Amino acid sequence: MKFCSNCGSTVELRIPAGDSLPRHTCASCGSIHYLNPKIIVGAIPEWEGRVLLCRRAIEPRHGFWTLPAGFMENAETTAQAAARETLEEACARIEVGDMFTLINVPHISQVHIVYRARLLDLDFRPGEESLDVALFAEDEIPWDEIAFRTIALTLRRYFDDRRLGAFDFQVEDLTPPPPAELA
Amino acid sequence: MKFCSNCGSTVELRIPAGDSLPRHTCASCGSIHYLNPKIIVGAIPEWEGRVLLCRRAIEPRHGFWTLPAGFMENAETTAQAAARETLEEACARIEVGDMFTLINVPHISQVHIVYRARLLDLDFRPGEESLDVALFAEDEIPWDEIAFRTIALTLRRYFDDRRLGAFDFQVEDLTPPPPAELA
């Protein structure tokens, strides 16, 4: 951030009165521009024991598989975001179930939330951001081609809990990945 | 948002290629400025059956009582945010427990998350944003003077669950309040 989005003047990083962290501050109009974590919401669409994955048509991780998920928008709920992302990326309709994982990814200032969901029909197809969409049984999951660590972690927890016969909401924190690997 | 924070030119609202919603877009440098929901994180600090509340020294809801809570910062986890806000607003140290409520407030594009927590000692006092800090038993809670609906809802669920002898993570959505009342 270099310019004030309110008045167009240059901003500087300084600690406002009563605050403890440097903020992008405008000396001209006084605006303080806070940067806050973003929420990514997704779903595990289930159909007769299989789960729906999307193969990414965009960067990062072009060509890798993921659950339908994306940035939560203003004026929607987390469950609405899960349903919207599933419709956009897989053209699939779901009934959103319980929240299943909430994973902090502090090194990229994101919080990833994934819901369990029931796929309502088999009329799915790739949306604009997907190359392919398909249902996978547990032993068919392409573990080496999963796009993001939060998605792989969520899928592992999902199959673990399914074996135990009870799904439990889980909160996790991810530490930075080894160099040369994406979050 | 009127100006591009990257180059200082004026921005316009238009739907980018491949998108479905209008975004603040810069015709000069091509930056797209997304606005996303913000996360508020708080804690229910518990001490021998009583909970710690703070009386607000700032607007909105100056003079009303609330749980320690505030905007999550970049580069921290939700649990770290709960501990930091409790330290800032009540100068109190807690051991953060399980996530207890996640409440969507879509009409103000916020997600409120509250953790259960164990107050570690009685050495608390008002921080800069609080007029007063005190412990309340259930029958002492000033229900008519609670600052925010998400906090009142969380406290009611907390005492309900405590009576049942088991705390369950709960996801809720709040609809807009009646006119003349704050969210």
Boltz contact constraints between the chains, C-beta under 6 A:
constraints:
  - contact:
      token1: [A, 1]
      token2: [B, 5]
      max_distance: 6.0
  - contact:
      token1: [A, 3]
      token2: [B, 3]
      max_distance: 6.0
  - contact:
      token1: [A, 3]
      token2: [B, 5]
      max_distance: 6.0
  - contact:
      token1: [A, 3]
      token2: [B, 8]
      max_distance: 6.0
  - contact:
      token1: [A, 5]
      token2: [B, 1]
      max_distance: 6.0
  - contact:
      token1: [A, 5]
      token2: [B, 3]
      max_distance: 6.0
  - contact:
      token1: [A, 5]
      token2: [B, 5]
      max_distance: 6.0
  - contact:
      token1: [A, 8]
      token2: [B, 3]
      max_distance: 6.0
  - contact:
      token1: [A, 8]
      token2: [B, 8]
      max_distance: 6.0
  - contact:
      token1: [A, 18]
      token2: [B, 128]
      max_distance: 6.0
  - contact:
      token1: [A, 35]
      token2: [B, 74]
      max_distance: 6.0
  - contact:
      token1: [A, 36]
      token2: [B, 38]
      max_distance: 6.0
  - contact:
      token1: [A, 36]
      token2: [B, 71]
      max_distance: 6.0
  - contact:
      token1: [A, 37]
      token2: [B, 39]
      max_distance: 6.0
  - contact:
      token1: [A, 37]
      token2: [B, 72]
      max_distance: 6.0
  - contact:
      token1: [A, 37]
      token2: [B, 74]
      max_distance: 6.0
  - contact:
      token1: [A, 38]
      token2: [B, 36]
      max_distance: 6.0
  - contact:
      token1: [A, 39]
      token2: [B, 37]
      max_distance: 6.0
  - contact:
      token1: [A, 71]
      token2: [B, 36]
      max_distance: 6.0
  - contact:
      token1: [A, 72]
      token2: [B, 37]
      max_distance: 6.0
  - contact:
      token1: [A, 74]
      token2: [B, 35]
      max_distance: 6.0
  - contact:
      token1: [A, 74]
      token2: [B, 37]
      max_distance: 6.0
  - contact:
      token1: [A, 74]
      token2: [B, 109]
      max_distance: 6.0
  - contact:
      token1: [A, 75]
      token2: [B, 106]
      max_distance: 6.0
  - contact:
      token1: [A, 75]
      token2: [B, 109]
      max_distance: 6.0
  - contact:
      token1: [A, 76]
      token2: [B, 106]
      max_distance: 6.0
  - contact:
      token1: [A, 77]
      token2: [B, 104]
      max_distance: 6.0
  - contact:
      token1: [A, 77]
      token2: [B, 106]
      max_distance: 6.0
  - contact:
      token1: [A, 77]
      token2: [B, 173]
      max_distance: 6.0
  - contact:
      token1: [A, 78]
      token2: [B, 104]
      max_distance: 6.0
  - contact:
      token1: [A, 99]
      token2: [B, 171]
      max_distance: 6.0
  - contact:
      token1: [A, 104]
      token2: [B, 77]
      max_distance: 6.0
  - contact:
      token1: [A, 104]
      token2: [B, 78]
      max_distance: 6.0
  - contact:
      token1: [A, 106]
      token2: [B, 75]
      max_distance: 6.0
  - contact:
      token1: [A, 106]
      token2: [B, 76]
      max_distance: 6.0
  - contact:
      token1: [A, 106]
      token2: [B, 77]
      max_distance: 6.0
  - contact:
      token1: [A, 109]
      token2: [B, 74]
      max_distance: 6.0
  - contact:
      token1: [A, 109]
      token2: [B, 75]
      max_distance: 6.0
  - contact:
      token1: [A, 128]
      token2: [B, 18]
      max_distance: 6.0
  - contact:
      token1: [A, 169]
      token2: [B, 169]
      max_distance: 6.0
  - contact:
      token1: [A, 171]
      token2: [B, 99]
      max_distance: 6.0
  - contact:
      token1: [A, 173]
      token2: [B, 77]
      max_distance: 6.0
